[in-house]
Amino acid sequence: MHPHIPTEARLASRVILIDEQDRVLFFRGTEPLTGKTFWLMPGGGLDTGESFEDAARRELYEETGITAPLSTCVWFRRHRHTWNGQDADQFERFFVARTRSTQAISGTNPDSYMSELRWWSLSELIDSTDDFAPRRIAHLLPAILRADFPELPIDCGV
């Protein structure tokens, strides 16, 4: 296991999916116990023996029906939180993908807590008062939209 990956954390991958208008796809999630809503990018946990990259590809297809080439890992984060009354500890890696498909989002296996999907422009993200994961998305996204990827993945925070 990579020395920076906490052994006790659930491992997950996320995809920063960008369309031709430089909008990013987010799903609205709802915490089951509190009802708090937030926006997160496609992704989810690694299956046994699965790499972060393979999990990102699989989750992207399951949740959107889209297959697309992935960048190298650009961001990572460790997120400790409470989910449905239980303490959770998750370590995520983020990959970038571009798509021309925006009309036919047809995931076969969306998670039950995800209720809506939306393409967000950078200006909409900046102006929004909604909660996003990661919280600094509006600050981090401009470099990604320019394809100015970090040489090594950066910690994007919670």
N, C-alpha and C positions, 0 to 999 in steps of 0.2 A: 504494500500500500504506500502511496506517496507520503513522504514525511509531514506534509502540511495538511493532510486530510485527517480529521479526528476519527479515531477508530470507533468511537461510540455513536457517531452521527449517522443518520439515514443519508444515503448518497442519492443525488438527483441531478438531472440535466435540464436546462432551459434553452429555448431557441428564441433569439431576437429575430423574428420574421418580419422582413421589410418588403413592402410592395413597390411598384414603379413610381408612386407619388411620394416615396420616402416616409410612408406611414408604417407604424409598428402595430402588430396584432397583439391584443390583450384579451383575456377572458375575465369576466367579473366573477369573483368568487365570494361566497358567503360562509363565514365561520358558523358551523351548525349550532353551537350552544348560545353564542352571543348575538348572532344575526349581523355582526359587523361585516361590511362589504369592502372589497379591495380588488385591484386589477393585477393580474399576473400574466406572464408570457407562457406560451405552450411549453409543456415539459412535465416531468415526473420522475419517480424513483427508478433506480437501476434494478433490473432483474438479476438474479444470481449469475455471476460470471460475465455479466454484460459490461462493456466499456461505457464511459460517459458519452462518447461520440455515438455509439450504437443506440444507447438509450435516447439520446436527443433525436436521432432519425426516427426511431420507433414511435416515440411520444408525439412528434410532429405529425406523423402520418395518422396515428390513432385519433388525435384530437382535431385535425384539420383536413385530412385526406390528401395533404400535400407532401410530395417528395422533392427535396432540393439539396444541392451540395451545401456542406457546412464549412465555415471557417475553422481555424484552430480556436481553441478556447480563448476568449477575450476577457472574461470576468469570472470571478468566483465570489462566493459569500458563504458564511455560516450564519444560520438563522435559528436562534433559540426562541421558542414561542409556546403558547398554549393553544392546543387545537382540540376542540370538542371536550374540554375539561382535562385534557392530558398534556403533560409537558412533552414538547417535541424539540428535537435537535437535528437540523438538516444542513448538509453541506452541498452546495450547488455549483455547477460549472455552466457557463453561458457560451453559446455558439451563435454565430450570425448566419442567416440564410436569406436569400432574396427570392421573390416569387413574382410571377405575372398573374397568378390565380388569386383573385380576391372575391369573385362572385360565388364560386362553388366550394365554399368551405363546408366540408361534409365529413366530419370526424366520425369514426365508427365506435369510439370508446371514450367519450368525454366523461370526466369525473362528475359525480352527482352534485357537488357543491358549486359547479360552474354553471351560471345561469344565462350568460350573454357574452357575445364576442363583439369586438369593435376595433377598427383600424384607427389609430391615433396619430395625428401629425405632431411634430415637435412643438409647434405653437399651441396646440390644444393641451399637450402635456404640461407646458409651462403655465398655462392659464387655469388648469384644473385644480380644484380643491379636493378631489378624490384621493384615496390612498393607493399607491402603486408599489409594486415590488420589482426592483429595488426602489427605495424612496428617492434616490438621487438620479432617477432615470433622465430627467430633463437636462441635468448637468452632464451626464455621461454620454448621452445619445449623439450629440453633434459629431464627435470624432468617429463614431461607428457609421453614421450616415455618409461621411466622407471616405469611408473605407480606410481610415487611419487607425488601424488596429494596434494595440500595444504589443511590444516585442514579447513581453511576458504577461500572463493574465494579471489583472488588477483586482483588488478587493473592492467590489461595488457597494458593500455595506448592505444592511437589511432593507 
